[in-house]
Structures are given as C-alpha cells and as structure tokens.
Amino acid sequence: MALLAKVVRKLLPMTRVLWALAPIAASSVYFFGWRALLLLVVVNAAAFAAEYAFTRRWKQPASAAVFVSGTLFALSLPPQLPVGMAVLGIVFGIVFGKMVFGGFGKNIFNPALTGRAFIYVSFGRHMTGQWVDPVEGSLGGFGAYAADAVTQATPCMALKAGEAVPLLHLLLGTTSGVLGGTSALLVLLGGSYLVWKKAANHRIVVGCLAGYLVMQAIFWSIGCAGVASPLHGLLAGSVLFGIFFYATDPVSGPTTQQGRWIYGAFIGSMSSLITVFSAWPEGTMFAILLANMFAPIMDHAIKAVTVKKK
C-alpha cells in the first residue's frame, strides 16, 4: 500500500501536466493545422512503444508519465518537421534519457529535452531553419492540414536581429515558432494552473523568472548587441514554456527547498546568457539540461551543509 501511494503521488502531477497542456495542444492545431495533431499522436505512440519495450522485459507497466514526455516533446517541434525525425527524437529521449537510468523516477535528464537536444544537433536545418506562419482565416488550422506560409525567422530570431515584434502577437501566438511555444498567454495560463495545483514547484518558477529577467535586464541596459527587452525576451519563443513545463519536472529537478531556488535562478540566468552570446536563437533547452546535470550534486551539497550545521 505504501508503494502504491508513492506511485500515485508521483503520477498525479503528470496527469495535471497533461490537463495544462491540453489547451496548448489544441492551439497548435488552430495555428498550424491538423498535421500538429498527427505529430502529437505519432510521437506519443512511439514514446509509449519505446518505454514498453523495456518495462515489458521488467514485467512492469509503462508509466503514464511517458505521455507527458511525448506531448512536451511534440509541442517543442517546428510544425513542418518530418515525422520520422520526430519519432527518432522521442525514442532517443525515452531510451537514453530515461530507461537506461532505470525508468520512471530514476532519470537525471528530462527525457523530452534529451530527445529534442539530440535532433537539434543532428538535424539543425530542420529544427532551426524551416518555419511557417500560422494559418489565416476564421477557422485557422482547423480548416487546413498544414500551414504553408513559409517564413525565415521566429520572434526570437527577429528580436536577436534587432527587429520589432508586437507584444500582442507574442501573447496571442499569431507568430511562427514551435507548436506549443507561440502563445505566451496560453503557456502562462497552463503554467499557473500547475503552480496552483502544486504540480509545479513555485520556487523553481519564481527563481527562473527572476534569474532570466535580472540577467536579461543587465545585458539590455548595457547595450549588448541583439538583446531584446526583458519582457519581449520572456514572451518570445519557448522561454516561458521551458520554465513552467520543463524546469519544474519533479524527477530531474532538485528535492531540497534551497536547491529549488538556486536551480531556478541558474536556469533563468543561463537561458538569457546562452541566448545572448551563442549562435542559437534561444538557450532555455540547454540551460535546463545543464541544471539537470547539477541538481543531484546540489541536493547532496545542501544536505551535507545542513547536517554539518546541526
């Protein structure tokens, strides 16, 4: 009974993440067409199959958390990414980001981000250079299979090039970008729901937001080239999506309260730093993976210092 209760406590936040992602997933279809739904379905099926291949040998069921990883991964993809690349990415993420560590609850890195990082460096042109504007018309993407208005840049790329992007477009999502990261308003609503239901730790969220805004404000105020204003930078691209849905992963993040503050501040500040000084349009993904790597060490150090003080 104690083991069952522990499993339920771990899976309940995952179910709430899926509820928070539902409006974002629906908006991806509205903005970019029914192909977004195809990617969501195929990616989740591949994620389940990859995990089941391991759990079946261990005589255990696949966890519901695999659908969170699959959905998060799919919503982080460009709308026109070939389906085969998406399947390869999520299988790599589940196998090498989760199952090789022993399965659910034992992984160091976020599986969805592990898979995204793999195809990001393997298929750079498809992940960074093939973008489309949202489908126009009253029905939007509900009346089309896929968006076809090709554009060369996302809001992050435009801001980095010194171009102006209206805040209203960033809030509503009427811009190019990844499937789930265009509408900052929907991400804020879904993320707020997770914090309210305590499926996402507020210390990590506040730490991330503070770290990003402070670091971005410093670079912006001293006039670094290609730096967007803190508000534009926060609302553009996948910064908010990463903060609320990836950084707050309870498995790959720290368990101590002090560690969560430090972890969040590290992700926020590193996200700004990588975005400003690297060739990539944004650095949230790499910032979170770096933080994942240091989370266990951080917890160990904090617990050791606490014991020493006592």
Contacts in CASP RR format, 6 or more apart in sequence:
PFRMAT RR
TARGET T0000
AUTHOR 0000-0000-0000
METHOD contacts of the structure
MODEL  1
MALLAKVVRKLLPMTRVLWALAPIAASSVYFFGWRALLLLVVVNAAAFAA
EYAFTRRWKQPASAAVFVSGTLFALSLPPQLPVGMAVLGIVFGIVFGKMV
FGGFGKNIFNPALTGRAFIYVSFGRHMTGQWVDPVEGSLGGFGAYAADAV
TQATPCMALKAGEAVPLLHLLLGTTSGVLGGTSALLVLLGGSYLVWKKAA
NHRIVVGCLAGYLVMQAIFWSIGCAGVASPLHGLLAGSVLFGIFFYATDP
VSGPTTQQGRWIYGAFIGSMSSLITVFSAWPEGTMFAILLANMFAPIMDH
AIKAVTVKKK
10 65 0 8 1.000
10 104 0 8 1.000
10 105 0 8 1.000
10 250 0 8 1.000
10 251 0 8 1.000
11 63 0 8 1.000
11 64 0 8 1.000
11 65 0 8 1.000
12 199 0 8 1.000
13 194 0 8 1.000
13 197 0 8 1.000
13 198 0 8 1.000
13 199 0 8 1.000
13 200 0 8 1.000
13 250 0 8 1.000
14 63 0 8 1.000
14 64 0 8 1.000
14 65 0 8 1.000
14 67 0 8 1.000
14 68 0 8 1.000
15 64 0 8 1.000
16 193 0 8 1.000
16 194 0 8 1.000
16 197 0 8 1.000
16 199 0 8 1.000
17 68 0 8 1.000
17 72 0 8 1.000
17 194 0 8 1.000
17 199 0 8 1.000
17 245 0 8 1.000
18 67 0 8 1.000
18 68 0 8 1.000
18 71 0 8 1.000
19 193 0 8 1.000
20 190 0 8 1.000
20 191 0 8 1.000
20 193 0 8 1.000
20 194 0 8 1.000
20 199 0 8 1.000
20 245 0 8 1.000
21 68 0 8 1.000
21 71 0 8 1.000
21 72 0 8 1.000
21 75 0 8 1.000
21 190 0 8 1.000
21 245 0 8 1.000
23 186 0 8 1.000
23 189 0 8 1.000
23 190 0 8 1.000
24 75 0 8 1.000
24 180 0 8 1.000
24 181 0 8 1.000
24 183 0 8 1.000
24 186 0 8 1.000
24 187 0 8 1.000
24 190 0 8 1.000
25 36 0 8 1.000
25 37 0 8 1.000
25 40 0 8 1.000
25 71 0 8 1.000
25 75 0 8 1.000
25 180 0 8 1.000
27 173 0 8 1.000
27 180 0 8 1.000
27 182 0 8 1.000
27 183 0 8 1.000
27 186 0 8 1.000
28 36 0 8 1.000
28 37 0 8 1.000
28 40 0 8 1.000
28 75 0 8 1.000
28 79 0 8 1.000
28 179 0 8 1.000
28 180 0 8 1.000
29 36 0 8 1.000
29 37 0 8 1.000
29 141 0 8 1.000
29 142 0 8 1.000
30 134 0 8 1.000
30 135 0 8 1.000
30 140 0 8 1.000
30 141 0 8 1.000
30 142 0 8 1.000
31 134 0 8 1.000
31 135 0 8 1.000
31 140 0 8 1.000
31 141 0 8 1.000
31 147 0 8 1.000
31 173 0 8 1.000
31 174 0 8 1.000
31 179 0 8 1.000
31 182 0 8 1.000
31 183 0 8 1.000
32 79 0 8 1.000
32 132 0 8 1.000
32 134 0 8 1.000
32 135 0 8 1.000
32 141 0 8 1.000
32 146 0 8 1.000
32 147 0 8 1.000
32 179 0 8 1.000
33 79 0 8 1.000
33 135 0 8 1.000
33 140 0 8 1.000
33 141 0 8 1.000
33 142 0 8 1.000
33 143 0 8 1.000
33 144 0 8 1.000
33 145 0 8 1.000
33 146 0 8 1.000
33 147 0 8 1.000
34 141 0 8 1.000
34 142 0 8 1.000
34 143 0 8 1.000
34 144 0 8 1.000
34 145 0 8 1.000
34 146 0 8 1.000
35 79 0 8 1.000
35 80 0 8 1.000
35 145 0 8 1.000
35 146 0 8 1.000
36 79 0 8 1.000
36 179 0 8 1.000
38 83 0 8 1.000
39 74 0 8 1.000
39 77 0 8 1.000
39 81 0 8 1.000
39 83 0 8 1.000
39 86 0 8 1.000
39 179 0 8 1.000
40 71 0 8 1.000
40 74 0 8 1.000
40 75 0 8 1.000
42 83 0 8 1.000
42 86 0 8 1.000
42 87 0 8 1.000
43 70 0 8 1.000
43 71 0 8 1.000
43 73 0 8 1.000
43 74 0 8 1.000
43 86 0 8 1.000
43 87 0 8 1.000
43 90 0 8 1.000
44 66 0 8 1.000
44 67 0 8 1.000
44 70 0 8 1.000
44 71 0 8 1.000
44 74 0 8 1.000
46 86 0 8 1.000
46 87 0 8 1.000
46 90 0 8 1.000
46 91 0 8 1.000
47 66 0 8 1.000
47 67 0 8 1.000
47 69 0 8 1.000
47 70 0 8 1.000
47 73 0 8 1.000
47 90 0 8 1.000
47 91 0 8 1.000
47 94 0 8 1.000
48 62 0 8 1.000
48 66 0 8 1.000
48 67 0 8 1.000
50 90 0 8 1.000
50 91 0 8 1.000
50 93 0 8 1.000
50 94 0 8 1.000
50 95 0 8 1.000
50 99 0 8 1.000
51 62 0 8 1.000
51 63 0 8 1.000
51 66 0 8 1.000
51 94 0 8 1.000
51 98 0 8 1.000
51 99 0 8 1.000
51 103 0 8 1.000
52 62 0 8 1.000
54 95 0 8 1.000
54 99 0 8 1.000
54 103 0 8 1.000
55 61 0 8 1.000
55 62 0 8 1.000
55 63 0 8 1.000
55 103 0 8 1.000
63 103 0 8 1.000
63 104 0 8 1.000
65 104 0 8 1.000
65 251 0 8 1.000
66 94 0 8 1.000
66 104 0 8 1.000
68 112 0 8 1.000
69 90 0 8 1.000
69 93 0 8 1.000
69 94 0 8 1.000
69 98 0 8 1.000
69 110 0 8 1.000
69 111 0 8 1.000
69 112 0 8 1.000
70 90 0 8 1.000
70 112 0 8 1.000
72 112 0 8 1.000
72 245 0 8 1.000
72 246 0 8 1.000
73 86 0 8 1.000
73 89 0 8 1.000
73 90 0 8 1.000
73 93 0 8 1.000
73 111 0 8 1.000
73 112 0 8 1.000
73 115 0 8 1.000
73 116 0 8 1.000
74 86 0 8 1.000
74 90 0 8 1.000
74 179 0 8 1.000
75 178 0 8 1.000
75 179 0 8 1.000
75 180 0 8 1.000
75 181 0 8 1.000
75 241 0 8 1.000
76 112 0 8 1.000
76 113 0 8 1.000
76 116 0 8 1.000
76 178 0 8 1.000
76 179 0 8 1.000
76 180 0 8 1.000
76 181 0 8 1.000
76 238 0 8 1.000
76 241 0 8 1.000
76 285 0 8 1.000
77 86 0 8 1.000
77 116 0 8 1.000
77 127 0 8 1.000
77 178 0 8 1.000
77 179 0 8 1.000
78 126 0 8 1.000
78 127 0 8 1.000
78 129 0 8 1.000
78 130 0 8 1.000
78 131 0 8 1.000
78 177 0 8 1.000
78 178 0 8 1.000
78 179 0 8 1.000
79 131 0 8 1.000
79 132 0 8 1.000
79 146 0 8 1.000
79 147 0 8 1.000
79 177 0 8 1.000
79 178 0 8 1.000
79 179 0 8 1.000
80 126 0 8 1.000
80 130 0 8 1.000
80 131 0 8 1.000
80 132 0 8 1.000
80 146 0 8 1.000
80 147 0 8 1.000
81 126 0 8 1.000
81 127 0 8 1.000
81 130 0 8 1.000
82 126 0 8 1.000
85 119 0 8 1.000
85 123 0 8 1.000
85 126 0 8 1.000
86 119 0 8 1.000
88 118 0 8 1.000
88 119 0 8 1.000
89 115 0 8 1.000
89 116 0 8 1.000
89 118 0 8 1.000
89 119 0 8 1.000
90 112 0 8 1.000
90 115 0 8 1.000
92 114 0 8 1.000
92 115 0 8 1.000
92 118 0 8 1.000
92 119 0 8 1.000
93 111 0 8 1.000
93 112 0 8 1.000
93 114 0 8 1.000
93 115 0 8 1.000
93 118 0 8 1.000
94 111 0 8 1.000
96 114 0 8 1.000
96 115 0 8 1.000
96 118 0 8 1.000
97 107 0 8 1.000
97 108 0 8 1.000
97 109 0 8 1.000
97 110 0 8 1.000
97 111 0 8 1.000
97 114 0 8 1.000
97 115 0 8 1.000
98 104 0 8 1.000
98 107 0 8 1.000
98 111 0 8 1.000
98 114 0 8 1.000
101 107 0 8 1.000
101 108 0 8 1.000
104 251 0 8 1.000
105 251 0 8 1.000
106 251 0 8 1.000
107 251 0 8 1.000
107 252 0 8 1.000
108 252 0 8 1.000
108 292 0 8 1.000
108 293 0 8 1.000
108 295 0 8 1.000
108 296 0 8 1.000
109 252 0 8 1.000
109 289 0 8 1.000
109 292 0 8 1.000
109 293 0 8 1.000
110 246 0 8 1.000
110 249 0 8 1.000
110 251 0 8 1.000
110 252 0 8 1.000
110 288 0 8 1.000
110 289 0 8 1.000
110 292 0 8 1.000
112 246 0 8 1.000
113 246 0 8 1.000
113 285 0 8 1.000
113 288 0 8 1.000
113 289 0 8 1.000
113 292 0 8 1.000
114 289 0 8 1.000
116 285 0 8 1.000
117 285 0 8 1.000
117 286 0 8 1.000
117 289 0 8 1.000
119 126 0 8 1.000
119 127 0 8 1.000
120 127 0 8 1.000
120 128 0 8 1.000
120 285 0 8 1.000
128 280 0 8 1.000
128 281 0 8 1.000
129 152 0 8 1.000
130 150 0 8 1.000
131 150 0 8 1.000
131 151 0 8 1.000
131 152 0 8 1.000
131 153 0 8 1.000
131 154 0 8 1.000
131 176 0 8 1.000
131 177 0 8 1.000
132 146 0 8 1.000
132 147 0 8 1.000
132 148 0 8 1.000
132 149 0 8 1.000
132 150 0 8 1.000
132 151 0 8 1.000
132 176 0 8 1.000
133 147 0 8 1.000
133 149 0 8 1.000
133 150 0 8 1.000
133 151 0 8 1.000
133 175 0 8 1.000
133 176 0 8 1.000
134 140 0 8 1.000
134 141 0 8 1.000
134 147 0 8 1.000
134 173 0 8 1.000
134 174 0 8 1.000
134 175 0 8 1.000
134 176 0 8 1.000
134 182 0 8 1.000
135 141 0 8 1.000
135 143 0 8 1.000
135 144 0 8 1.000
135 147 0 8 1.000
135 149 0 8 1.000
136 149 0 8 1.000
141 147 0 8 1.000
151 176 0 8 1.000
153 161 0 8 1.000
153 163 0 8 1.000
153 176 0 8 1.000
154 175 0 8 1.000
154 176 0 8 1.000
154 177 0 8 1.000
154 236 0 8 1.000
154 237 0 8 1.000
154 281 0 8 1.000
155 165 0 8 1.000
155 169 0 8 1.000
155 170 0 8 1.000
155 175 0 8 1.000
155 176 0 8 1.000
155 177 0 8 1.000
155 236 0 8 1.000
155 237 0 8 1.000
156 233 0 8 1.000
156 236 0 8 1.000
156 237 0 8 1.000
156 275 0 8 1.000
156 281 0 8 1.000
156 282 0 8 1.000
157 281 0 8 1.000
158 165 0 8 1.000
159 165 0 8 1.000
159 226 0 8 1.000
159 228 0 8 1.000
159 232 0 8 1.000
159 233 0 8 1.000
159 236 0 8 1.000
160 226 0 8 1.000
160 228 0 8 1.000
160 275 0 8 1.000
160 281 0 8 1.000
161 226 0 8 1.000
162 226 0 8 1.000
162 228 0 8 1.000
165 175 0 8 1.000
165 232 0 8 1.000
165 236 0 8 1.000
167 231 0 8 1.000
167 232 0 8 1.000
167 235 0 8 1.000
169 175 0 8 1.000
170 184 0 8 1.000
170 232 0 8 1.000
170 235 0 8 1.000
170 236 0 8 1.000
170 237 0 8 1.000
171 183 0 8 1.000
171 184 0 8 1.000
171 185 0 8 1.000
171 235 0 8 1.000
172 183 0 8 1.000
172 185 0 8 1.000
173 181 0 8 1.000
173 182 0 8 1.000
173 183 0 8 1.000
173 184 0 8 1.000
173 185 0 8 1.000
173 186 0 8 1.000
174 182 0 8 1.000
175 182 0 8 1.000
176 182 0 8 1.000
177 237 0 8 1.000
178 237 0 8 1.000
178 238 0 8 1.000
178 241 0 8 1.000
180 187 0 8 1.000
180 238 0 8 1.000
180 241 0 8 1.000
181 187 0 8 1.000
181 237 0 8 1.000
181 238 0 8 1.000
181 240 0 8 1.000
181 241 0 8 1.000
182 237 0 8 1.000
184 234 0 8 1.000
184 235 0 8 1.000
184 236 0 8 1.000
184 240 0 8 1.000
187 240 0 8 1.000
187 241 0 8 1.000
187 244 0 8 1.000
187 245 0 8 1.000
188 240 0 8 1.000
188 244 0 8 1.000
190 244 0 8 1.000
191 200 0 8 1.000
191 205 0 8 1.000
191 244 0 8 1.000
191 245 0 8 1.000
194 200 0 8 1.000
194 244 0 8 1.000
194 245 0 8 1.000
194 248 0 8 1.000
195 202 0 8 1.000
195 205 0 8 1.000
195 244 0 8 1.000
199 248 0 8 1.000
200 244 0 8 1.000
200 245 0 8 1.000
200 248 0 8 1.000
201 248 0 8 1.000
201 250 0 8 1.000
201 260 0 8 1.000
203 257 0 8 1.000
203 260 0 8 1.000
203 261 0 8 1.000
203 264 0 8 1.000
204 247 0 8 1.000
204 248 0 8 1.000
204 253 0 8 1.000
204 260 0 8 1.000
204 261 0 8 1.000
204 263 0 8 1.000
204 264 0 8 1.000
204 267 0 8 1.000
205 243 0 8 1.000
205 244 0 8 1.000
205 247 0 8 1.000
205 248 0 8 1.000
205 264 0 8 1.000
206 261 0 8 1.000
207 261 0 8 1.000
207 264 0 8 1.000
207 265 0 8 1.000
207 267 0 8 1.000
207 268 0 8 1.000
208 243 0 8 1.000
208 247 0 8 1.000
208 264 0 8 1.000
208 265 0 8 1.000
208 267 0 8 1.000
208 268 0 8 1.000
208 271 0 8 1.000
209 234 0 8 1.000
209 243 0 8 1.000
209 268 0 8 1.000
210 265 0 8 1.000
210 268 0 8 1.000
211 264 0 8 1.000
211 265 0 8 1.000
211 267 0 8 1.000
211 268 0 8 1.000
211 269 0 8 1.000
211 272 0 8 1.000
212 230 0 8 1.000
212 234 0 8 1.000
212 239 0 8 1.000
212 243 0 8 1.000
212 268 0 8 1.000
212 269 0 8 1.000
212 271 0 8 1.000
212 272 0 8 1.000
213 230 0 8 1.000
213 234 0 8 1.000
214 269 0 8 1.000
215 268 0 8 1.000
215 269 0 8 1.000
215 272 0 8 1.000
215 273 0 8 1.000
216 227 0 8 1.000
216 228 0 8 1.000
216 229 0 8 1.000
216 230 0 8 1.000
216 233 0 8 1.000
216 234 0 8 1.000
216 272 0 8 1.000
216 276 0 8 1.000
217 230 0 8 1.000
219 227 0 8 1.000
219 272 0 8 1.000
219 276 0 8 1.000
220 227 0 8 1.000
220 228 0 8 1.000
220 229 0 8 1.000
220 230 0 8 1.000
224 276 0 8 1.000
226 276 0 8 1.000
227 276 0 8 1.000
228 236 0 8 1.000
233 239 0 8 1.000
234 240 0 8 1.000
236 282 0 8 1.000
237 282 0 8 1.000
238 282 0 8 1.000
238 284 0 8 1.000
238 285 0 8 1.000
239 271 0 8 1.000
239 282 0 8 1.000
239 284 0 8 1.000
241 284 0 8 1.000
242 284 0 8 1.000
242 285 0 8 1.000
242 288 0 8 1.000
243 267 0 8 1.000
243 268 0 8 1.000
243 284 0 8 1.000
246 284 0 8 1.000
246 285 0 8 1.000
246 288 0 8 1.000
247 263 0 8 1.000
247 264 0 8 1.000
247 267 0 8 1.000
247 288 0 8 1.000
247 291 0 8 1.000
252 292 0 8 1.000
252 295 0 8 1.000
253 260 0 8 1.000
253 263 0 8 1.000
253 291 0 8 1.000
253 292 0 8 1.000
253 295 0 8 1.000
254 260 0 8 1.000
254 262 0 8 1.000
254 263 0 8 1.000
254 295 0 8 1.000
254 296 0 8 1.000
254 298 0 8 1.000
254 299 0 8 1.000
254 302 0 8 1.000
255 299 0 8 1.000
256 298 0 8 1.000
256 299 0 8 1.000
256 302 0 8 1.000
256 303 0 8 1.000
258 302 0 8 1.000
259 295 0 8 1.000
259 298 0 8 1.000
259 299 0 8 1.000
259 302 0 8 1.000
262 298 0 8 1.000
263 291 0 8 1.000
263 294 0 8 1.000
263 295 0 8 1.000
263 298 0 8 1.000
264 291 0 8 1.000
266 287 0 8 1.000
266 290 0 8 1.000
266 291 0 8 1.000
266 294 0 8 1.000
267 284 0 8 1.000
267 287 0 8 1.000
267 288 0 8 1.000
267 291 0 8 1.000
268 284 0 8 1.000
268 287 0 8 1.000
270 283 0 8 1.000
270 286 0 8 1.000
270 287 0 8 1.000
270 290 0 8 1.000
270 291 0 8 1.000
271 282 0 8 1.000
271 283 0 8 1.000
271 284 0 8 1.000
271 287 0 8 1.000
273 287 0 8 1.000
274 280 0 8 1.000
274 282 0 8 1.000
274 283 0 8 1.000
274 286 0 8 1.000
274 287 0 8 1.000
275 281 0 8 1.000
275 282 0 8 1.000
275 283 0 8 1.000
275 284 0 8 1.000
280 286 0 8 1.000
END
